[in-house]
Amino acid sequence: MKINLKKLTQDKEALKAVQREMTDMQGPQKAFSKKLNAIIAFYDEIERDLEMCGESIVELDKERLAAIEERNKMLAFMKHADDM
C-alpha cells in the first residue's frame, strides 16, 4: 500500500480542525469529537511510523473472521438505531 505523506498530514490537520470545532459544541457533536481524537491519534501513529522508516502494519485484536462478525453486528445495530 502506498501512502502520500503530504495527503495524510493534510487529512489529519483537517480532522484536527473539525475536532476543535466539535469540542466547542454541545450534545452528540461533543461526544463525537472524542472519537475523532482517537482517529487523529491513529493518524499520528501511522505518520510517526512512516517517518521512522517503519512499515505500518495494522493487526486485528482477534481472529479475522471474529473481528468481521463483530463489526457487522455493530453496523447492523447502528443502522437499526438510525432507522428509529
mmCIF file of the N, C-alpha and C atoms, coordinates in Angstrom:
data_MODEL
# 
_entry.id   MODEL 
# 
loop_
_atom_site.group_PDB 
_atom_site.id 
_atom_site.type_symbol 
_atom_site.label_atom_id 
_atom_site.label_alt_id 
_atom_site.label_comp_id 
_atom_site.label_asym_id 
_atom_site.label_entity_id 
_atom_site.label_seq_id 
_atom_site.pdbx_PDB_ins_code 
_atom_site.Cartn_x 
_atom_site.Cartn_y 
_atom_site.Cartn_z 
_atom_site.occupancy 
_atom_site.B_iso_or_equiv 
_atom_site.pdbx_formal_charge 
_atom_site.auth_seq_id 
_atom_site.auth_comp_id 
_atom_site.auth_asym_id 
_atom_site.auth_atom_id 
_atom_site.pdbx_PDB_model_num 
ATOM 1   N N  . MET A 1 1  ? 0.842   -1.163  0.000  1.00 0.00 ? 1  MET A N  1 
ATOM 2   C CA . MET A 1 1  ? 0.000   0.000   0.000  1.00 0.00 ? 1  MET A CA 1 
ATOM 3   C C  . MET A 1 1  ? 0.893   1.235   0.000  1.00 0.00 ? 1  MET A C  1 
ATOM 4   N N  . LYS A 1 2  ? 0.594   2.186   -0.871 1.00 0.00 ? 2  LYS A N  1 
ATOM 5   C CA . LYS A 1 2  ? 1.368   3.418   -0.934 1.00 0.00 ? 2  LYS A CA 1 
ATOM 6   C C  . LYS A 1 2  ? 0.573   4.534   -0.273 1.00 0.00 ? 2  LYS A C  1 
ATOM 7   N N  . ILE A 1 3  ? 1.270   5.324   0.548  1.00 0.00 ? 3  ILE A N  1 
ATOM 8   C CA . ILE A 1 3  ? 0.645   6.428   1.255  1.00 0.00 ? 3  ILE A CA 1 
ATOM 9   C C  . ILE A 1 3  ? 1.405   7.698   0.910  1.00 0.00 ? 3  ILE A C  1 
ATOM 10  N N  . ASN A 1 4  ? 0.662   8.734   0.524  1.00 0.00 ? 4  ASN A N  1 
ATOM 11  C CA . ASN A 1 4  ? 1.251   10.040  0.288  1.00 0.00 ? 4  ASN A CA 1 
ATOM 12  C C  . ASN A 1 4  ? 1.297   10.753  1.631  1.00 0.00 ? 4  ASN A C  1 
ATOM 13  N N  . LEU A 1 5  ? 2.501   11.001  2.142  1.00 0.00 ? 5  LEU A N  1 
ATOM 14  C CA . LEU A 1 5  ? 2.673   11.583  3.472  1.00 0.00 ? 5  LEU A CA 1 
ATOM 15  C C  . LEU A 1 5  ? 2.066   12.992  3.547  1.00 0.00 ? 5  LEU A C  1 
ATOM 16  N N  . LYS A 1 6  ? 2.164   13.737  2.453  1.00 0.00 ? 6  LYS A N  1 
ATOM 17  C CA . LYS A 1 6  ? 1.593   15.085  2.432  1.00 0.00 ? 6  LYS A CA 1 
ATOM 18  C C  . LYS A 1 6  ? 0.072   15.021  2.568  1.00 0.00 ? 6  LYS A C  1 
ATOM 19  N N  . LYS A 1 7  ? -0.556  14.121  1.822  1.00 0.00 ? 7  LYS A N  1 
ATOM 20  C CA . LYS A 1 7  ? -2.017  13.979  1.879  1.00 0.00 ? 7  LYS A CA 1 
ATOM 21  C C  . LYS A 1 7  ? -2.445  13.470  3.253  1.00 0.00 ? 7  LYS A C  1 
ATOM 22  N N  . LEU A 1 8  ? -1.702  12.529  3.808  1.00 0.00 ? 8  LEU A N  1 
ATOM 23  C CA . LEU A 1 8  ? -2.005  12.007  5.134  1.00 0.00 ? 8  LEU A CA 1 
ATOM 24  C C  . LEU A 1 8  ? -1.993  13.135  6.163  1.00 0.00 ? 8  LEU A C  1 
ATOM 25  N N  . THR A 1 9  ? -0.988  13.998  6.090  1.00 0.00 ? 9  THR A N  1 
ATOM 26  C CA . THR A 1 9  ? -0.870  15.112  7.029  1.00 0.00 ? 9  THR A CA 1 
ATOM 27  C C  . THR A 1 9  ? -1.984  16.132  6.811  1.00 0.00 ? 9  THR A C  1 
ATOM 28  N N  . GLN A 1 10 ? -2.337  16.401  5.551  1.00 0.00 ? 10 GLN A N  1 
ATOM 29  C CA . GLN A 1 10 ? -3.440  17.320  5.267  1.00 0.00 ? 10 GLN A CA 1 
ATOM 30  C C  . GLN A 1 10 ? -4.752  16.787  5.844  1.00 0.00 ? 10 GLN A C  1 
ATOM 31  N N  . ASP A 1 11 ? -4.999  15.504  5.653  1.00 0.00 ? 11 ASP A N  1 
ATOM 32  C CA . ASP A 1 11 ? -6.218  14.887  6.186  1.00 0.00 ? 11 ASP A CA 1 
ATOM 33  C C  . ASP A 1 11 ? -6.248  14.966  7.708  1.00 0.00 ? 11 ASP A C  1 
ATOM 34  N N  . LYS A 1 12 ? -5.109  14.703  8.334  1.00 0.00 ? 12 LYS A N  1 
ATOM 35  C CA . LYS A 1 12 ? -5.019  14.748  9.795  1.00 0.00 ? 12 LYS A CA 1 
ATOM 36  C C  . LYS A 1 12 ? -5.281  16.152  10.308 1.00 0.00 ? 12 LYS A C  1 
ATOM 37  N N  . GLU A 1 13 ? -4.710  17.148  9.651  1.00 0.00 ? 13 GLU A N  1 
ATOM 38  C CA . GLU A 1 13 ? -4.914  18.533  10.071 1.00 0.00 ? 13 GLU A CA 1 
ATOM 39  C C  . GLU A 1 13 ? -6.367  18.963  9.873  1.00 0.00 ? 13 GLU A C  1 
ATOM 40  N N  . ALA A 1 14 ? -7.009  18.484  8.805  1.00 0.00 ? 14 ALA A N  1 
ATOM 41  C CA . ALA A 1 14 ? -8.431  18.784  8.590  1.00 0.00 ? 14 ALA A CA 1 
ATOM 42  C C  . ALA A 1 14 ? -9.277  18.166  9.706  1.00 0.00 ? 14 ALA A C  1 
ATOM 43  N N  . LEU A 1 15 ? -8.952  16.940  10.078 1.00 0.00 ? 15 LEU A N  1 
ATOM 44  C CA . LEU A 1 15 ? -9.667  16.295  11.182 1.00 0.00 ? 15 LEU A CA 1 
ATOM 45  C C  . LEU A 1 15 ? -9.467  17.057  12.490 1.00 0.00 ? 15 LEU A C  1 
ATOM 46  N N  . LYS A 1 16 ? -8.261  17.563  12.718 1.00 0.00 ? 16 LYS A N  1 
ATOM 47  C CA . LYS A 1 16 ? -7.992  18.334  13.930 1.00 0.00 ? 16 LYS A CA 1 
ATOM 48  C C  . LYS A 1 16 ? -8.852  19.594  13.976 1.00 0.00 ? 16 LYS A C  1 
ATOM 49  N N  . ALA A 1 17 ? -8.997  20.265  12.831 1.00 0.00 ? 17 ALA A N  1 
ATOM 50  C CA . ALA A 1 17 ? -9.809  21.485  12.767 1.00 0.00 ? 17 ALA A CA 1 
ATOM 51  C C  . ALA A 1 17 ? -11.271 21.171  13.069 1.00 0.00 ? 17 ALA A C  1 
ATOM 52  N N  . VAL A 1 18 ? -11.783 20.103  12.487 1.00 0.00 ? 18 VAL A N  1 
ATOM 53  C CA . VAL A 1 18 ? -13.168 19.694  12.736 1.00 0.00 ? 18 VAL A CA 1 
ATOM 54  C C  . VAL A 1 18 ? -13.334 19.294  14.196 1.00 0.00 ? 18 VAL A C  1 
ATOM 55  N N  . GLN A 1 19 ? -12.367 18.584  14.737 1.00 0.00 ? 19 GLN A N  1 
ATOM 56  C CA . GLN A 1 19 ? -12.431 18.134  16.125 1.00 0.00 ? 19 GLN A CA 1 
ATOM 57  C C  . GLN A 1 19 ? -12.458 19.323  17.082 1.00 0.00 ? 19 GLN A C  1 
ATOM 58  N N  . ARG A 1 20 ? -11.672 20.363  16.814 1.00 0.00 ? 20 ARG A N  1 
ATOM 59  C CA . ARG A 1 20 ? -11.674 21.558  17.665 1.00 0.00 ? 20 ARG A CA 1 
ATOM 60  C C  . ARG A 1 20 ? -13.044 22.240  17.647 1.00 0.00 ? 20 ARG A C  1 
ATOM 61  N N  . GLU A 1 21 ? -13.647 22.318  16.452 1.00 0.00 ? 21 GLU A N  1 
ATOM 62  C CA . GLU A 1 21 ? -14.974 22.929  16.340 1.00 0.00 ? 21 GLU A CA 1 
ATOM 63  C C  . GLU A 1 21 ? -16.018 22.106  17.097 1.00 0.00 ? 21 GLU A C  1 
ATOM 64  N N  . MET A 1 22 ? -15.948 20.797  16.988 1.00 0.00 ? 22 MET A N  1 
ATOM 65  C CA . MET A 1 22 ? -16.930 19.934  17.640 1.00 0.00 ? 22 MET A CA 1 
ATOM 66  C C  . MET A 1 22 ? -16.780 19.938  19.153 1.00 0.00 ? 22 MET A C  1 
ATOM 67  N N  . THR A 1 23 ? -15.591 20.157  19.645 1.00 0.00 ? 23 THR A N  1 
ATOM 68  C CA . THR A 1 23 ? -15.361 20.195  21.086 1.00 0.00 ? 23 THR A CA 1 
ATOM 69  C C  . THR A 1 23 ? -16.133 21.353  21.717 1.00 0.00 ? 23 THR A C  1 
ATOM 70  N N  . ASP A 1 24 ? -16.271 22.449  20.974 1.00 0.00 ? 24 ASP A N  1 
ATOM 71  C CA . ASP A 1 24 ? -16.977 23.624  21.485 1.00 0.00 ? 24 ASP A CA 1 
ATOM 72  C C  . ASP A 1 24 ? -18.498 23.484  21.421 1.00 0.00 ? 24 ASP A C  1 
ATOM 73  N N  . MET A 1 25 ? -19.000 22.482  20.713 1.00 0.00 ? 25 MET A N  1 
ATOM 74  C CA . MET A 1 25 ? -20.436 22.279  20.575 1.00 0.00 ? 25 MET A CA 1 
ATOM 75  C C  . MET A 1 25 ? -20.996 21.494  21.756 1.00 0.00 ? 25 MET A C  1 
ATOM 76  N N  . GLN A 1 26 ? -22.296 21.472  21.844 1.00 0.00 ? 26 GLN A N  1 
ATOM 77  C CA . GLN A 1 26 ? -22.988 20.713  22.883 1.00 0.00 ? 26 GLN A CA 1 
ATOM 78  C C  . GLN A 1 26 ? -23.659 19.498  22.251 1.00 0.00 ? 26 GLN A C  1 
ATOM 79  N N  . GLY A 1 27 ? -24.001 18.519  23.058 1.00 0.00 ? 27 GLY A N  1 
ATOM 80  C CA . GLY A 1 27 ? -24.749 17.355  22.597 1.00 0.00 ? 27 GLY A CA 1 
ATOM 81  C C  . GLY A 1 27 ? -23.875 16.287  21.971 1.00 0.00 ? 27 GLY A C  1 
ATOM 82  N N  . PRO A 1 28 ? -24.449 15.569  20.997 1.00 0.00 ? 28 PRO A N  1 
ATOM 83  C CA . PRO A 1 28 ? -23.738 14.427  20.400 1.00 0.00 ? 28 PRO A CA 1 
ATOM 84  C C  . PRO A 1 28 ? -22.465 14.835  19.654 1.00 0.00 ? 28 PRO A C  1 
ATOM 85  N N  . GLN A 1 29 ? -22.420 16.071  19.174 1.00 0.00 ? 29 GLN A N  1 
ATOM 86  C CA . GLN A 1 29 ? -21.220 16.524  18.462 1.00 0.00 ? 29 GLN A CA 1 
ATOM 87  C C  . GLN A 1 29 ? -20.007 16.519  19.393 1.00 0.00 ? 29 GLN A C  1 
ATOM 88  N N  . LYS A 1 30 ? -20.225 16.905  20.638 1.00 0.00 ? 30 LYS A N  1 
ATOM 89  C CA . LYS A 1 30 ? -19.110 16.922  21.594 1.00 0.00 ? 30 LYS A CA 1 
ATOM 90  C C  . LYS A 1 30 ? -18.612 15.502  21.853 1.00 0.00 ? 30 LYS A C  1 
ATOM 91  N N  . ALA A 1 31 ? -19.530 14.547  21.972 1.00 0.00 ? 31 ALA A N  1 
ATOM 92  C CA . ALA A 1 31 ? -19.133 13.152  22.182 1.00 0.00 ? 31 ALA A CA 1 
ATOM 93  C C  . ALA A 1 31 ? -18.399 12.614  20.954 1.00 0.00 ? 31 ALA A C  1 
ATOM 94  N N  . PHE A 1 32 ? -18.832 13.032  19.765 1.00 0.00 ? 32 PHE A N  1 
ATOM 95  C CA . PHE A 1 32 ? -18.190 12.574  18.536 1.00 0.00 ? 32 PHE A CA 1 
ATOM 96  C C  . PHE A 1 32 ? -16.770 13.109  18.423 1.00 0.00 ? 32 PHE A C  1 
ATOM 97  N N  . SER A 1 33 ? -16.505 14.253  19.049 1.00 0.00 ? 33 SER A N  1 
ATOM 98  C CA . SER A 1 33 ? -15.150 14.817  18.984 1.00 0.00 ? 33 SER A CA 1 
ATOM 99  C C  . SER A 1 33 ? -14.139 13.893  19.659 1.00 0.00 ? 33 SER A C  1 
ATOM 100 N N  . LYS A 1 34 ? -14.578 13.113  20.661 1.00 0.00 ? 34 LYS A N  1 
ATOM 101 C CA . LYS A 1 34 ? -13.676 12.155  21.309 1.00 0.00 ? 34 LYS A CA 1 
ATOM 102 C C  . LYS A 1 34 ? -13.305 11.030  20.343 1.00 0.00 ? 34 LYS A C  1 
ATOM 103 N N  . LYS A 1 35 ? -14.270 10.606  19.522 1.00 0.00 ? 35 LYS A N  1 
ATOM 104 C CA . LYS A 1 35 ? -13.978 9.579   18.508 1.00 0.00 ? 35 LYS A CA 1 
ATOM 105 C C  . LYS A 1 35 ? -12.997 10.128  17.477 1.00 0.00 ? 35 LYS A C  1 
ATOM 106 N N  . LEU A 1 36 ? -13.193 11.380  17.077 1.00 0.00 ? 36 LEU A N  1 
ATOM 107 C CA . LEU A 1 36 ? -12.269 11.998  16.132 1.00 0.00 ? 36 LEU A CA 1 
ATOM 108 C C  . LEU A 1 36 ? -10.872 12.089  16.722 1.00 0.00 ? 36 LEU A C  1 
ATOM 109 N N  . ASN A 1 37 ? -10.790 12.342  18.011 1.00 0.00 ? 37 ASN A N  1 
ATOM 110 C CA . ASN A 1 37 ? -9.491  12.411  18.674 1.00 0.00 ? 37 ASN A CA 1 
ATOM 111 C C  . ASN A 1 37 ? -8.761  11.072  18.574 1.00 0.00 ? 37 ASN A C  1 
ATOM 112 N N  . ALA A 1 38 ? -9.498  9.968   18.708 1.00 0.00 ? 38 ALA A N  1 
ATOM 113 C CA . ALA A 1 38 ? -8.895  8.640   18.573 1.00 0.00 ? 38 ALA A CA 1 
ATOM 114 C C  . ALA A 1 38 ? -8.405  8.411   17.142 1.00 0.00 ? 38 ALA A C  1 
ATOM 115 N N  . ILE A 1 39 ? -9.160  8.888   16.163 1.00 0.00 ? 39 ILE A N  1 
ATOM 116 C CA . ILE A 1 39 ? -8.750  8.748   14.755 1.00 0.00 ? 39 ILE A CA 1 
ATOM 117 C C  . ILE A 1 39 ? -7.491  9.570   14.494 1.00 0.00 ? 39 ILE A C  1 
ATOM 118 N N  . ILE A 1 40 ? -7.449  10.765  15.059 1.00 0.00 ? 40 ILE A N  1 
ATOM 119 C CA . ILE A 1 40 ? -6.265  11.620  14.900 1.00 0.00 ? 40 ILE A CA 1 
ATOM 120 C C  . ILE A 1 40 ? -5.043  10.956  15.523 1.00 0.00 ? 40 ILE A C  1 
ATOM 121 N N  . ALA A 1 41 ? -5.211  10.345  16.676 1.00 0.00 ? 41 ALA A N  1 
ATOM 122 C CA . ALA A 1 41 ? -4.098  9.631   17.315 1.00 0.00 ? 41 ALA A CA 1 
ATOM 123 C C  . ALA A 1 41 ? -3.616  8.480   16.429 1.00 0.00 ? 41 ALA A C  1 
ATOM 124 N N  . PHE A 1 42 ? -4.552  7.793   15.762 1.00 0.00 ? 42 PHE A N  1 
ATOM 125 C CA . PHE A 1 42 ? -4.199  6.711   14.843 1.00 0.00 ? 42 PHE A CA 1 
ATOM 126 C C  . PHE A 1 42 ? -3.397  7.263   13.660 1.00 0.00 ? 42 PHE A C  1 
ATOM 127 N N  . TYR A 1 43 ? -3.822  8.388   13.112 1.00 0.00 ? 43 TYR A N  1 
ATOM 128 C CA . TYR A 1 43 ? -3.081  9.033   12.023 1.00 0.00 ? 43 TYR A CA 1 
ATOM 129 C C  . TYR A 1 43 ? -1.672  9.406   12.498 1.00 0.00 ? 43 TYR A C  1 
ATOM 130 N N  . ASP A 1 44 ? -1.577  9.938   13.728 1.00 0.00 ? 44 ASP A N  1 
ATOM 131 C CA . ASP A 1 44 ? -0.259  10.290  14.280 1.00 0.00 ? 44 ASP A CA 1 
ATOM 132 C C  . ASP A 1 44 ? 0.654   9.068   14.346 1.00 0.00 ? 44 ASP A C  1 
ATOM 133 N N  . GLU A 1 45 ? 0.091   7.960   14.784 1.00 0.00 ? 45 GLU A N  1 
ATOM 134 C CA . GLU A 1 45 ? 0.878   6.724   14.899 1.00 0.00 ? 45 GLU A CA 1 
ATOM 135 C C  . GLU A 1 45 ? 1.381   6.259   13.533 1.00 0.00 ? 45 GLU A C  1 
ATOM 136 N N  . ILE A 1 46 ? 0.532   6.310   12.537 1.00 0.00 ? 46 ILE A N  1 
ATOM 137 C CA . ILE A 1 46 ? 0.930   5.915   11.183 1.00 0.00 ? 46 ILE A CA 1 
ATOM 138 C C  . ILE A 1 46 ? 2.006   6.860   10.652 1.00 0.00 ? 46 ILE A C  1 
ATOM 139 N N  . GLU A 1 47 ? 1.768   8.169   10.824 1.00 0.00 ? 47 GLU A N  1 
ATOM 140 C CA . GLU A 1 47 ? 2.723   9.167   10.333 1.00 0.00 ? 47 GLU A CA 1 
ATOM 141 C C  . GLU A 1 47 ? 4.093   8.994   11.002 1.00 0.00 ? 47 GLU A C  1 
ATOM 142 N N  . ARG A 1 48 ? 4.092   8.794   12.303 1.00 0.00 ? 48 ARG A N  1 
ATOM 143 C CA . ARG A 1 48 ? 5.351   8.597   13.049 1.00 0.00 ? 48 ARG A CA 1 
ATOM 144 C C  . ARG A 1 48 ? 6.078   7.349   12.553 1.00 0.00 ? 48 ARG A C  1 
ATOM 145 N N  . ASP A 1 49 ? 5.319   6.282   12.329 1.00 0.00 ? 49 ASP A N  1 
ATOM 146 C CA . ASP A 1 49 ? 5.922   5.040   11.867 1.00 0.00 ? 49 ASP A CA 1 
ATOM 147 C C  . ASP A 1 49 ? 6.531   5.214   10.483 1.00 0.00 ? 49 ASP A C  1 
ATOM 148 N N  . LEU A 1 50 ? 5.837   5.927   9.612  1.00 0.00 ? 50 LEU A N  1 
ATOM 149 C CA . LEU A 1 50 ? 6.358   6.159   8.266  1.00 0.00 ? 50 LEU A CA 1 
ATOM 150 C C  . LEU A 1 50 ? 7.626   7.008   8.302  1.00 0.00 ? 50 LEU A C  1 
ATOM 151 N N  . GLU A 1 51 ? 7.652   8.011   9.169  1.00 0.00 ? 51 GLU A N  1 
ATOM 152 C CA . GLU A 1 51 ? 8.830   8.874   9.283  1.00 0.00 ? 51 GLU A CA 1 
ATOM 153 C C  . GLU A 1 51 ? 10.037  8.112   9.818  1.00 0.00 ? 51 GLU A C  1 
ATOM 154 N N  . MET A 1 52 ? 9.795   7.100   10.630 1.00 0.00 ? 52 MET A N  1 
ATOM 155 C CA . MET A 1 52 ? 10.882  6.324   11.228 1.00 0.00 ? 52 MET A CA 1 
ATOM 156 C C  . MET A 1 52 ? 11.280  5.128   10.349 1.00 0.00 ? 52 MET A C  1 
ATOM 157 N N  . CYS A 1 53 ? 10.812  5.111   9.110  1.00 0.00 ? 53 CYS A N  1 
ATOM 158 C CA . CYS A 1 53 ? 11.120  4.061   8.133  1.00 0.00 ? 53 CYS A CA 1 
ATOM 159 C C  . CYS A 1 53 ? 10.514  2.711   8.502  1.00 0.00 ? 53 CYS A C  1 
ATOM 160 N N  . GLY A 1 54 ? 9.480   2.749   9.288  1.00 0.00 ? 54 GLY A N  1 
ATOM 161 C CA . GLY A 1 54 ? 8.801   1.507   9.637  1.00 0.00 ? 54 GLY A CA 1 
ATOM 162 C C  . GLY A 1 54 ? 7.710   1.196   8.633  1.00 0.00 ? 54 GLY A C  1 
ATOM 163 N N  . GLU A 1 55 ? 7.146   0.067   8.785  1.00 0.00 ? 55 GLU A N  1 
ATOM 164 C CA . GLU A 1 55 ? 6.025   -0.323  7.950  1.00 0.00 ? 55 GLU A CA 1 
ATOM 165 C C  . GLU A 1 55 ? 4.807   -0.391  8.847  1.00 0.00 ? 55 GLU A C  1 
ATOM 166 N N  . SER A 1 56 ? 3.838   0.456   8.575  1.00 0.00 ? 56 SER A N  1 
ATOM 167 C CA . SER A 1 56 ? 2.625   0.473   9.382  1.00 0.00 ? 56 SER A CA 1 
ATOM 168 C C  . SER A 1 56 ? 1.805   -0.758  9.048  1.00 0.00 ? 56 SER A C  1 
ATOM 169 N N  . ILE A 1 57 ? 1.864   -1.725  9.904  1.00 0.00 ? 57 ILE A N  1 
ATOM 170 C CA . ILE A 1 57 ? 1.097   -2.947  9.709  1.00 0.00 ? 57 ILE A CA 1 
ATOM 171 C C  . ILE A 1 57 ? 0.023   -2.973  10.780 1.00 0.00 ? 57 ILE A C  1 
ATOM 172 N N  . VAL A 1 58 ? -1.205  -2.906  10.346 1.00 0.00 ? 58 VAL A N  1 
ATOM 173 C CA . VAL A 1 58 ? -2.328  -2.906  11.272 1.00 0.00 ? 58 VAL A CA 1 
ATOM 174 C C  . VAL A 1 58 ? -2.696  -4.349  11.565 1.00 0.00 ? 58 VAL A C  1 
ATOM 175 N N  . GLU A 1 59 ? -2.788  -4.667  12.846 1.00 0.00 ? 59 GLU A N  1 
ATOM 176 C CA . GLU A 1 59 ? -3.167  -6.012  13.252 1.00 0.00 ? 59 GLU A CA 1 
ATOM 177 C C  . GLU A 1 59 ? -4.516  -5.961  13.946 1.00 0.00 ? 59 GLU A C  1 
ATOM 178 N N  . LEU A 1 60 ? -5.323  -6.958  13.714 1.00 0.00 ? 60 LEU A N  1 
ATOM 179 C CA . LEU A 1 60 ? -6.610  -7.061  14.391 1.00 0.00 ? 60 LEU A CA 1 
ATOM 180 C C  . LEU A 1 60 ? -6.392  -7.597  15.799 1.00 0.00 ? 60 LEU A C  1 
ATOM 181 N N  . ASP A 1 61 ? -7.287  -7.206  16.713 1.00 0.00 ? 61 ASP A N  1 
ATOM 182 C CA . ASP A 1 61 ? -7.133  -7.645  18.103 1.00 0.00 ? 61 ASP A CA 1 
ATOM 183 C C  . ASP A 1 61 ? -7.711  -9.032  18.348 1.00 0.00 ? 61 ASP A C  1 
ATOM 184 N N  . LYS A 1 62 ? -8.286  -9.634  17.316 1.00 0.00 ? 62 LYS A N  1 
ATOM 185 C CA . LYS A 1 62 ? -8.814  -11.002 17.423 1.00 0.00 ? 62 LYS A CA 1 
ATOM 186 C C  . LYS A 1 62 ? -8.760  -11.641 16.049 1.00 0.00 ? 62 LYS A C  1 
ATOM 187 N N  . GLU A 1 63 ? -9.193  -12.862 15.941 1.00 0.00 ? 63 GLU A N  1 
ATOM 188 C CA . GLU A 1 63 ? -9.176  -13.558 14.655 1.00 0.00 ? 63 GLU A CA 1 
ATOM 189 C C  . GLU A 1 63 ? -9.964  -12.758 13.612 1.00 0.00 ? 63 GLU A C  1 
ATOM 190 N N  . ARG A 1 64 ? -9.523  -12.822 12.373 1.00 0.00 ? 64 ARG A N  1 
ATOM 191 C CA . ARG A 1 64 ? -10.101 -12.017 11.304 1.00 0.00 ? 64 ARG A CA 1 
ATOM 192 C C  . ARG A 1 64 ? -11.603 -12.217 11.173 1.00 0.00 ? 64 ARG A C  1 
ATOM 193 N N  . LEU A 1 65 ? -12.060 -13.460 11.113 1.00 0.00 ? 65 LEU A N  1 
ATOM 194 C CA . LEU A 1 65 ? -13.489 -13.714 10.927 1.00 0.00 ? 65 LEU A CA 1 
ATOM 195 C C  . LEU A 1 65 ? -14.298 -13.238 12.130 1.00 0.00 ? 65 LEU A C  1 
ATOM 196 N N  . ALA A 1 66 ? -13.766 -13.398 13.338 1.00 0.00 ? 66 ALA A N  1 
ATOM 197 C CA . ALA A 1 66 ? -14.457 -12.923 14.545 1.00 0.00 ? 66 ALA A CA 1 
ATOM 198 C C  . ALA A 1 66 ? -14.536 -11.397 14.541 1.00 0.00 ? 66 ALA A C  1 
ATOM 199 N N  . ALA A 1 67 ? -13.481 -10.758 14.103 1.00 0.00 ? 67 ALA A N  1 
ATOM 200 C CA . ALA A 1 67 ? -13.461 -9.298  14.041 1.00 0.00 ? 67 ALA A CA 1 
ATOM 201 C C  . ALA A 1 67 ? -14.471 -8.790  13.014 1.00 0.00 ? 67 ALA A C  1 
ATOM 202 N N  . ILE A 1 68 ? -14.552 -9.448  11.864 1.00 0.00 ? 68 ILE A N  1 
ATOM 203 C CA . ILE A 1 68 ? -15.507 -9.056  10.829 1.00 0.00 ? 68 ILE A CA 1 
ATOM 204 C C  . ILE A 1 68 ? -16.933 -9.255  11.325 1.00 0.00 ? 68 ILE A C  1 
ATOM 205 N N  . GLU A 1 69 ? -17.176 -10.366 11.999 1.00 0.00 ? 69 GLU A N  1 
ATOM 206 C CA . GLU A 1 69 ? -18.510 -10.644 12.532 1.00 0.00 ? 69 GLU A CA 1 
ATOM 207 C C  . GLU A 1 69 ? -18.906 -9.588  13.574 1.00 0.00 ? 69 GLU A C  1 
ATOM 208 N N  . GLU A 1 70 ? -17.974 -9.248  14.457 1.00 0.00 ? 70 GLU A N  1 
ATOM 209 C CA . GLU A 1 70 ? -18.236 -8.236  15.479 1.00 0.00 ? 70 GLU A CA 1 
ATOM 210 C C  . GLU A 1 70 ? -18.545 -6.882  14.835 1.00 0.00 ? 70 GLU A C  1 
ATOM 211 N N  . ARG A 1 71 ? -17.778 -6.530  13.809 1.00 0.00 ? 71 ARG A N  1 
ATOM 212 C CA . ARG A 1 71 ? -18.011 -5.273  13.100 1.00 0.00 ? 71 ARG A CA 1 
ATOM 213 C C  . ARG A 1 71 ? -19.376 -5.259  12.440 1.00 0.00 ? 71 ARG A C  1 
ATOM 214 N N  . ASN A 1 72 ? -19.748 -6.362  11.788 1.00 0.00 ? 72 ASN A N  1 
ATOM 215 C CA . ASN A 1 72 ? -21.033 -6.422  11.105 1.00 0.00 ? 72 ASN A CA 1 
ATOM 216 C C  . ASN A 1 72 ? -22.200 -6.304  12.077 1.00 0.00 ? 72 ASN A C  1 
ATOM 217 N N  . LYS A 1 73 ? -22.071 -6.908  13.264 1.00 0.00 ? 73 LYS A N  1 
ATOM 218 C CA . LYS A 1 73 ? -23.118 -6.783  14.289 1.00 0.00 ? 73 LYS A CA 1 
ATOM 219 C C  . LYS A 1 73 ? -23.253 -5.327  14.730 1.00 0.00 ? 73 LYS A C  1 
ATOM 220 N N  . MET A 1 74 ? -22.130 -4.668  14.931 1.00 0.00 ? 74 MET A N  1 
ATOM 221 C CA . MET A 1 74 ? -22.144 -3.270  15.353 1.00 0.00 ? 74 MET A CA 1 
ATOM 222 C C  . MET A 1 74 ? -22.783 -2.393  14.292 1.00 0.00 ? 74 MET A C  1 
ATOM 223 N N  . LEU A 1 75 ? -22.433 -2.618  13.010 1.00 0.00 ? 75 LEU A N  1 
ATOM 224 C CA . LEU A 1 75 ? -23.017 -1.828  11.928 1.00 0.00 ? 75 LEU A CA 1 
ATOM 225 C C  . LEU A 1 75 ? -24.514 -2.067  11.805 1.00 0.00 ? 75 LEU A C  1 
ATOM 226 N N  . ALA A 1 76 ? -24.954 -3.321  11.971 1.00 0.00 ? 76 ALA A N  1 
ATOM 227 C CA . ALA A 1 76 ? -26.383 -3.627  11.914 1.00 0.00 ? 76 ALA A CA 1 
ATOM 228 C C  . ALA A 1 76 ? -27.107 -2.938  13.063 1.00 0.00 ? 76 ALA A C  1 
ATOM 229 N N  . PHE A 1 77 ? -26.522 -2.925  14.251 1.00 0.00 ? 77 PHE A N  1 
ATOM 230 C CA . PHE A 1 77 ? -27.108 -2.263  15.407 1.00 0.00 ? 77 PHE A CA 1 
ATOM 231 C C  . PHE A 1 77 ? -27.236 -0.758  15.152 1.00 0.00 ? 77 PHE A C  1 
ATOM 232 N N  . MET A 1 78 ? -26.161 -0.177  14.617 1.00 0.00 ? 78 MET A N  1 
ATOM 233 C CA . MET A 1 78 ? -26.178 1.269   14.337 1.00 0.00 ? 78 MET A CA 1 
ATOM 234 C C  . MET A 1 78 ? -27.208 1.608   13.280 1.00 0.00 ? 78 MET A C  1 
ATOM 235 N N  . LYS A 1 79 ? -27.316 0.780   12.245 1.00 0.00 ? 79 LYS A N  1 
ATOM 236 C CA . LYS A 1 79 ? -28.289 1.027   11.183 1.00 0.00 ? 79 LYS A CA 1 
ATOM 237 C C  . LYS A 1 79 ? -29.699 0.923   11.745 1.00 0.00 ? 79 LYS A C  1 
ATOM 238 N N  . HIS A 1 80 ? -29.933 -0.046  12.604 1.00 0.00 ? 80 HIS A N  1 
ATOM 239 C CA . HIS A 1 80 ? -31.241 -0.204  13.226 1.00 0.00 ? 80 HIS A CA 1 
ATOM 240 C C  . HIS A 1 80 ? -31.566 0.997   14.098 1.00 0.00 ? 80 HIS A C  1 
ATOM 241 N N  . ALA A 1 81 ? -30.590 1.519   14.813 1.00 0.00 ? 81 ALA A N  1 
ATOM 242 C CA . ALA A 1 81 ? -30.796 2.690   15.673 1.00 0.00 ? 81 ALA A CA 1 
ATOM 243 C C  . ALA A 1 81 ? -31.104 3.919   14.841 1.00 0.00 ? 81 ALA A C  1 
ATOM 244 N N  . ASP A 1 82 ? -30.460 4.048   13.666 1.00 0.00 ? 82 ASP A N  1 
ATOM 245 C CA . ASP A 1 82 ? -30.716 5.186   12.777 1.00 0.00 ? 82 ASP A CA 1 
ATOM 246 C C  . ASP A 1 82 ? -32.113 5.144   12.189 1.00 0.00 ? 82 ASP A C  1 
ATOM 247 N N  . ASP A 1 83 ? -32.640 3.940   11.995 1.00 0.00 ? 83 ASP A N  1 
ATOM 248 C CA . ASP A 1 83 ? -33.967 3.792   11.391 1.00 0.00 ? 83 ASP A CA 1 
ATOM 249 C C  . ASP A 1 83 ? -35.078 4.195   12.355 1.00 0.00 ? 83 ASP A C  1 
ATOM 250 N N  . MET A 1 84 ? -34.790 4.217   13.640 1.00 0.00 ? 84 MET A N  1 
ATOM 251 C CA . MET A 1 84 ? -35.817 4.547   14.633 1.00 0.00 ? 84 MET A CA 1 
ATOM 252 C C  . MET A 1 84 ? -36.116 6.001   14.679 1.00 0.00 ? 84 MET A C  1 
# 
